[in-house]
């Protein structure tokens, strides 16, 4: 078969795949009545979730999923059930499951591992790489890693090419030393564009600006150096094309991409300037094309993309305004198609896409299937309602 014929067949395959996937959004979903597996019993309270990782009070880091186990060089047997990956971890940042993950250990050292995708190559890294000492904050965004040291200095590490990998030492090398970006920084978040909060509660942004995600001070162009965009901000969350910020009075503001209602303002129009969304917010999480907010009474609200049931409202319909999901929530994290939350009693809940055991239920099955005659044809294994995956029972 000639190369041109192969290319032609591949093009036809891609077109057919796109047609099928676009049709999937118009399909009607039917609940099958499946019950989730029994949740895992845990005796140490979880305090944070990042992708397929759970960090507990005893500083143990747990993970699940075939990809995560593979990156740690472990067996893929029973990969749907969480197990201990590392000890002495106090903070974690992860981008796209286990790919591109960094942790801070209790001694202040910064470690990174995962699947890096530098220009023109694709390599895997099994095991952590030590990057820096005296670190109090970390954020991972693709090949970039941001670190905040104890004196408030913000540093950036970056992988540049395949040549950065040292096969003899079995690790990546960074061509350039860490670059100092800002001082007096309290936190940083990054997904395509980067936003840092300074101790004076001003926020500074740089990077991509295709949808106005940098705010009103920078219009229609990318920004290479940090520029101040807002004051009186206590918390920020960003994702590709969008920024969400909470001011000191608990007001939630949003700007940038809004094609699936992820700004929560009742429309699907993009916004280049900050728009008020809701009040009394203490936590906001911008994830892919959906958003979650926790109010002061520990109520979880969600809006935006819901094709996989990742909002947790029992449907697979997008929401353009905030919808109440559950109460007593102290922590939430969401990826492209799935979400996890920790409630005040220490239990862990999950919902959304469960393909490949994504949710950590110990099963790859989901509660929603598409019915065309018989038998069922499973397109996505999803749980559109919160399901317990861990039950906290402290030792007496």
Steps between C-alpha positions, in 0.01 A plus 500: 500500500643836400568778746239725334236226531582456867470874555167504319360215710625663818332829403170319436533327838554833677200659329276205592624512859423871529150443362433224752636703791297806405190281478567365850407834653150466354439150628254436780640336807321241709579401858563127540443471873854378570623540857855623568749273675546528875726795590850446633539527879773742611626593847689818408308811397559620139583869467552557126432346159690564178409307186536131598680576824374536857713659772424400861568658837787262567672643187453178302420544129259246349435436132306275265460439126713298262698801378591616851611152609707467183675832560595383848630173354239296687284209394179591320302230684187635670592846377153642568555493879707776668833401655794684660742657250719726718552607861585833668309709242345831609390646164437378145431650157409282204404565139318231296486195731855399595658676205695801629472475879698669776495467878648680797628278777499580870865609485417769241653317203323514162470184289359445152416202278261391226463491127660806338415602145782727385516619140506209255523213749316304762679340793403355833658563836473231771571643841550852642768753403629737768469859374541741789516556878320735740172490300160593647283507186493320163301506176547278192389601151618268223878522470515794742530478877453802727645499852461749784782502753461595866610860432208550255706476182329341198722281279433324169654176373451393141577200279590603147579201277568127478867573561409587856474128582816337637466127428807412706359662811143407412363849549417824324741790509380857491692699237451826681536552875186611688393852405388749763169661403351690794554574868262510796278229345250307713357262234509425128273315253560421133329334201620662178504835678636562848363705789688578822359652819735728691485554874334838441210310332572633151499242220744499212454304176693402189485244218226419250213743447296358213167536681576797724610276786759753617233761573425856395852640522629282215277477194526243225869418526721266700704648781860387558560683827273530807249784499270602787135431421302521826516597869352370825512135385535214749471198270535422128439195284579478129467257213560529127336823383336598830568667836288489819582727797359550850532841663529561876124554536425151360392618154583264213611661171563333163637585157617325181362201308131421552396267217325252735384746763807441719508862619162446669341826383199345322638532145762340275666827394870549571595785734819706480425684824416372849131415546343431840367144537388446862561606860615335823759278326802362685639257238486489120632231265522562124525164325512457125157636397320469834525695826438418868454737793471437873309761699558591865232253614698215331251463214645386166375668182585411139444623145632460144577190295314187617536253212634228730294582808803679649286769665332240723144629468363167375482610136725532198379845403718811502418763762558869425432614856600356840311184608509360854670158514555397864564631851777473760776519237847617605703413188430441131710418196389438141672388180366506144223247563495400867481659843591411859409665829578462870219563749538630855468146641816397310325290236603520133242520221540475122286537189523531123690287251623167639674367188809297595406527867555876505286560809681253726187295570676168449292446186492631143122482477267798500135558571405657167494332161358572158231254391459409134272199478675227701755443642621825651780684322721669756641828373618639832508337840379795703351573841314835476425499875760511780616152606708421808842359416654529848339488846697652786486293819767616745666242718370498858 
